């Protein structure tokens, strides 16, 4: 509960009117906490992309010829570091993740299709009380994930943290400049990567633009410079856990009364299922369960995570997030198995995935897929009835 109280003392930076530097993944904003040397340099390197700290190369050590190598020396990784699930082929873990930008607005674009195939989904504020999503495909692929949405500044940050290629419908000049400066040869736009990689459906099919992630991988291998194999830092997973703070059978995240992401725990599947607002013919809003357009399955995730973060506002539709790399003191709300835990979130550098902790120890994520939402540091959860929570997005 002490971490919940800490939310009350966190503040969000004042709105800014000037556009961001051409490299917005670097920020002028100083963290109040002590940062690592890498992150401290990042704070002042406004006009250049920092060079990642190289991995140390170990010295060769002579081994007696009579000694046989142990199994641990040659055992390949077989667990997806982002889901905790076993993979059939360890070579899958060497490939680049693909991040696909998805639209949730206007409502006519819904429902999503094949978002449930993603390893991770990120959600963040997009202005006018609406949100955008970013689905990450690493060990799984999708044949037609959509609807594809325009790129934003935050996408550049997340693509770097997860060493991913990025697929977007389009981007304005400022965002395009950021992508070129920070994600060279890693962004794929509608029209630049051909179908079947990026395809627009006919009006009869719905008219959405959808992405075949396997085709994007093949196109990248053939047309883009080769990249080094991914070395993804592992998350901590455990099938069971015994320490939590609150019961949470429902957790409703509200951008406004007309814009709601409502998560309801289903004991039978052990997952949180997504409900969203729908409007009937009389203009009356109600909540209804969300289903995948292709399979008809519920949109459901094993872990639902809220990261309290500092949004940077440039205008009513242009936002960035200071992810404060190297700062271990950022508050997180962690949901699994119908339980809520207050913790912290952290990434060591610009190219490392997020990690989650409770009292300094790794938080045990449930093996499976995670949905990660960026809330704000002044947004506070409130219990409505026992086991049910509301979290209202507050920008200022």
C-alpha positions in Angstrom: 0.0 0.0 0.0 3.0 2.3 0.5 3.5 2.4 -3.3 -0.1 3.4 -3.8 0.5 6.4 -1.6 3.5 7.2 -3.6 1.3 7.9 -6.6 -0.1 10.9 -4.8 3.3 12.6 -4.8 4.2 12.0 -8.4 3.7 14.9 -10.8 3.4 15.3 -14.6 5.4 17.9 -16.5 3.7 21.0 -17.7 2.3 21.1 -21.2 4.7 22.3 -23.8 3.9 24.1 -27.0 7.2 23.7 -28.9 7.6 20.6 -31.1 10.0 17.9 -30.0 13.6 17.6 -31.0 14.1 15.4 -34.0 15.2 12.6 -31.7 12.4 12.6 -29.1 13.5 9.3 -27.6 16.0 11.6 -25.8 14.5 14.0 -23.3 15.5 17.3 -21.7 13.5 16.3 -18.6 15.6 15.4 -15.6 14.6 12.5 -13.5 14.4 13.2 -9.7 16.0 9.9 -9.0 19.7 8.9 -9.5 20.2 7.5 -13.0 22.7 5.1 -14.4 25.6 6.6 -16.3 24.0 5.6 -19.6 20.7 7.2 -18.8 22.4 10.4 -17.5 24.3 10.8 -20.8 21.0 10.3 -22.6 19.4 13.2 -20.8 21.9 15.7 -22.4 22.5 14.1 -25.8 19.7 16.0 -27.4 21.0 16.2 -31.0 22.4 12.7 -31.4 21.3 9.1 -30.8 23.5 7.6 -28.1 25.6 4.6 -28.9 24.6 1.6 -26.8 27.1 0.4 -24.3 28.8 -2.6 -26.0 28.5 -6.0 -24.4 31.7 -7.1 -22.7 33.6 -9.8 -24.6 34.9 -12.5 -22.2 38.5 -13.7 -22.3 39.1 -17.1 -23.9 39.9 -19.6 -21.1 41.8 -22.8 -21.9 40.0 -26.0 -21.0 41.7 -29.3 -20.5 41.0 -31.6 -23.5 39.8 -34.4 -21.2 36.9 -32.3 -19.9 33.6 -32.8 -21.7 31.3 -29.8 -22.1 28.4 -29.7 -19.8 24.8 -29.5 -21.0 24.4 -26.0 -19.6 27.2 -24.8 -21.9 25.4 -25.7 -25.1 21.7 -25.7 -24.1 19.8 -23.3 -26.3 17.2 -21.0 -24.9 13.7 -22.5 -25.5 11.5 -20.0 -23.4 10.1 -16.9 -24.9 11.5 -14.1 -22.6 8.4 -12.0 -23.1 5.8 -14.6 -22.3 7.5 -17.3 -20.3 6.1 -19.9 -22.7 8.1 -22.7 -24.4 8.9 -22.4 -28.1 9.2 -25.3 -30.5 12.3 -23.9 -32.2 15.0 -21.9 -30.4 15.9 -20.1 -33.7 12.6 -18.2 -33.5 14.0 -16.3 -30.5 16.8 -14.9 -32.7 14.5 -13.0 -35.1 13.4 -9.4 -34.8 10.0 -8.7 -33.2 7.5 -6.9 -35.4 5.4 -4.1 -33.8 2.2 -3.2 -35.6 0.4 0.0 -34.9 -3.4 -0.5 -34.3 -6.3 1.9 -34.2 -9.1 1.8 -31.6 -10.8 4.9 -32.9 -13.2 5.7 -34.5 -15.4 2.9 -33.2 -16.3 2.0 -36.7 -12.8 0.4 -37.1 -13.5 -2.1 -34.4 -13.3 -5.0 -33.7 -9.5 -5.8 -33.8 -8.4 -8.8 -35.7 -5.7 -11.2 -34.6 -4.5 -8.9 -31.8 -4.8 -12.0 -29.6 -1.9 -13.5 -31.4 0.5 -10.8 -30.1 3.0 -11.5 -27.3 2.5 -8.0 -25.9 0.2 -5.1 -26.5 1.0 -1.5 -25.5 -1.7 1.1 -25.0 -1.2 4.8 -24.7 -3.1 8.1 -24.8 -3.5 9.7 -28.3 -5.4 12.9 -27.5 -9.1 13.8 -27.4 -9.8 11.1 -24.8 -8.8 8.3 -27.1 -6.0 5.7 -27.3 -3.7 3.9 -29.7 -2.3 0.4 -29.5 0.9 -1.2 -30.5 1.0 -5.0 -30.8 4.3 -6.9 -30.6 4.7 -10.2 -32.5 7.9 -12.1 -31.6 7.4 -15.9 -31.4 3.9 -15.8 -33.1 2.8 -14.3 -36.3 -0.5 -12.9 -37.6 -1.8 -13.2 -41.2 -4.0 -10.1 -41.0 -3.6 -8.1 -37.8 -5.4 -4.7 -37.9 -6.8 -2.1 -38.3 -3.4 -0.4 -39.1 -3.0 3.1 -37.6 -0.6 6.1 -38.2 2.7 6.2 -36.3 3.4 8.4 -33.3 6.4 9.5 -31.3 5.9 6.9 -28.6 6.2 4.1 -31.2 9.9 5.0 -31.8 10.6 4.5 -28.1 8.9 1.2 -27.8 10.5 -0.1 -31.0 13.9 0.6 -29.6 13.1 -0.9 -26.2 12.0 -4.2 -27.8 14.5 -4.2 -30.7 11.6 -4.4 -33.2 10.7 -3.5 -36.7 7.7 -1.1 -36.8 4.7 -1.2 -39.2 2.5 1.9 -39.5 -0.1 3.2 -41.9 1.6 6.6 -42.3 3.2 9.3 -40.2 3.4 13.1 -40.3 6.6 14.9 -41.3 7.8 15.3 -37.7 7.2 11.7 -36.8 8.7 10.5 -40.1 11.9 12.5 -39.3 12.0 10.8 -35.9 11.7 7.4 -37.4 14.4 8.1 -39.9 16.7 9.4 -37.2 16.2 6.6 -34.7 14.8 3.6 -36.6 16.7 3.6 -39.9 15.5 0.8 -42.2 13.2 -0.5 -39.5 9.9 1.2 -40.4 7.4 -0.1 -42.9 4.6 2.1 -44.2 1.4 1.3 -46.1 2.3 1.4 -49.8 6.1 0.9 -49.2 5.8 -2.7 -48.2 3.6 -4.6 -50.7 0.8 -7.0 -50.1 0.7 -9.6 -48.6 2.9 -7.7 -46.1 0.5 -4.7 -45.8 -2.9 -5.1 -47.5 -6.0 -3.0 -47.6 -9.2 -4.9 -47.5 -12.1 -4.3 -49.9 -15.1 -2.4 -48.7 -17.0 -5.7 -48.4 -14.3 -7.1 -46.1 -14.4 -4.0 -43.9 -11.9 -1.7 -45.7 -9.3 -1.9 -43.0 -5.5 -2.1 -43.6 -4.1 -5.3 -42.2 -0.6 -6.7 -41.8 0.9 -10.2 -42.4 3.8 -10.2 -39.9 5.5 -13.2 -41.5 5.5 -11.5 -44.9 7.0 -8.3 -43.3 9.8 -10.4 -41.9 10.5 -11.9 -45.3 10.3 -8.5 -47.0 12.8 -7.1 -44.4 15.2 -10.0 -45.0 15.2 -9.4 -48.7 15.1 -5.6 -48.9 16.7 -4.2 -45.7 20.2 -4.4 -44.4 20.9 -7.5 -42.2 20.7 -7.0 -38.4 22.2 -8.8 -35.5 20.2 -11.5 -33.8 18.0 -10.3 -31.0 19.2 -10.8 -27.4 16.1 -10.1 -25.4 16.4 -9.7 -21.6 14.2 -12.3 -19.8 11.2 -11.4 -17.7 10.4 -13.3 -14.5 7.5 -15.7 -14.7 5.8 -18.1 -12.2 2.7 -20.2 -12.6 1.6 -19.4 -9.1 2.1 -16.5 -6.7 1.1 -15.9 -3.1 1.6 -12.2 -2.3 -0.7 -9.5 -3.6 -2.3 -6.3 -2.3 -5.9 -6.3 -3.4 -8.6 -8.4 -5.1 -9.3 -7.2 -8.6 -12.0 -9.0 -10.6 -12.7 -5.8 -12.6 -10.4 -2.9 -13.5 -11.9 -0.2 -15.6 -9.5 2.3 -17.3 -11.4 5.4 -18.4 -10.2 8.2 -20.7 -13.7 9.6 -20.6 -17.2 8.3 -20.0 -17.4 7.6 -23.7 -13.9 6.0 -23.9 -13.4 3.0 -21.6 -11.1 -0.1 -21.5 -12.8 -2.4 -19.0 -10.9 -5.5 -17.9 -12.9 -8.3 -16.2 -11.3 -11.4 -14.8 -12.6 -14.7 -16.0 -11.8 -17.5 -13.5 -12.5 -20.3 -16.0 -9.8 -19.1 -18.5 -7.6 -17.4 -15.9 -7.4 -14.3 -18.1 -8.6 -10.7 -18.0 -11.2 -10.1 -20.8 -11.6 -6.8 -22.5 -14.9 -4.9 -22.6 -15.4 -1.6 -24.4 -18.1 1.0 -24.8 -20.5 0.5 -27.7 -23.2 2.9 -29.0 -26.7 1.7 -30.0 -28.9 3.2 -32.7 -30.3 5.7 -30.2 -26.9 7.0 -29.2 -26.9 5.2 -25.8 -23.6 3.9 -24.6 -23.0 0.6 -22.8 -20.2 -1.8 -22.2 -19.9 -4.9 -24.3 -17.3 -7.7 -24.5 -14.7 -7.4 -27.2 -14.1 -10.3 -29.5 -11.4 -11.0 -32.2 -12.9 -10.3 -35.6 -11.3 -13.3 -37.3 -11.6 -16.0 -34.7 -14.5 -14.8 -32.7 -12.5 -15.5 -29.5 -12.6 -13.1 -26.5 -9.8 -10.5 -26.4 -8.1 -11.7 -23.2 -4.7 -11.5 -21.7 -2.9 -13.2 -18.8 -1.4 -10.1 -17.3 -2.7 -6.5 -17.4 -0.2 -3.9 -16.4 -0.5 -0.1 -15.8 2.7 1.9 -15.9 2.5 5.3 -14.2 4.5 7.6 -16.6 5.3 11.2 -17.4 3.5 12.2 -20.5 4.9 15.1 -22.5 2.3 17.2 -24.3 3.2 19.2 -27.4 -0.4 19.8 -28.6 -3.8 18.1 -28.4 -2.7 15.2 -30.7 1.1 15.0 -30.2 2.4 13.3 -27.1 5.6 11.6 -26.0 6.4 9.7 -22.8 9.5 10.1 -20.7 10.3 6.5 -19.8 13.1 7.5 -17.5 15.5 4.7 -18.4 17.6 3.8 -15.4 15.1 5.0 -12.8 13.8 2.0 -10.8 11.2 4.0 -8.8 8.3 4.3 -11.2 5.0 3.0 -10.0 3.2 0.1 -11.7 -0.2 -1.6 -11.0 0.1 -5.3 -11.8 -2.9 -7.6 -12.4 -3.0 -11.3 -12.7 -5.3 -14.1 -11.5 -7.9 -11.7 -10.2 -5.3 -10.0 -7.9 -3.8 -6.5 -7.9 -0.3 -5.8 -6.8 1.5 -2.4 -6.4 5.0 -2.5 -7.8 7.5 -0.6 -9.8 8.7 -0.7 -13.4 12.1 -0.1 -14.9 14.3 -0.4 -18.0 18.0 -0.4 -17.8 18.6 1.3 -21.1 17.0 2.5 -24.3 17.2 -0.9 -25.9 16.0 -3.1 -22.9 12.5 -4.3 -22.3 10.6 -3.2 -19.2 11.0 -5.1 -16.0 8.6 -5.2 -13.0 9.4 -5.4 -9.3 7.7 -5.6 -5.9 9.8 -4.5 -2.9 13.0 -4.8 -5.0 12.3 -8.4 -6.1 11.1 -9.4 -9.6 7.3 -9.5 -9.9 6.1 -13.0 -11.0 4.2 -12.5 -14.2 1.8 -15.2 -15.2 3.2 -17.2 -18.2 1.3 -15.9 -21.2 0.5 -12.6 -22.9 0.5 -9.2 -21.4 -1.3 -5.9 -22.1 0.7 -2.9 -20.9 -1.0 0.5 -20.6 0.8 3.8 -20.0 -1.3 5.8 -17.4 -0.1 9.0 -15.9 1.6 9.7 -12.6 -1.4 11.6 -11.3 -4.0 9.0 -12.2 -5.1 7.1 -9.1 -7.1 3.8 -8.8 -10.2 4.0 -6.7 -12.2 1.0 -5.4 -15.9 1.2 -6.3 -17.0 -2.0 -4.6 -15.0 -4.9 -3.3 -12.8 -6.3 -6.0 -13.7 -3.6 -8.6 -11.6 -0.6 -9.5 -11.8 2.5 -11.6 -8.7 4.3 -12.9 -9.4 7.7 -14.6 -6.8 9.0 -17.0 -5.7 12.5 -15.9 -3.3 14.5 -18.0 -3.1 17.5 -15.6 
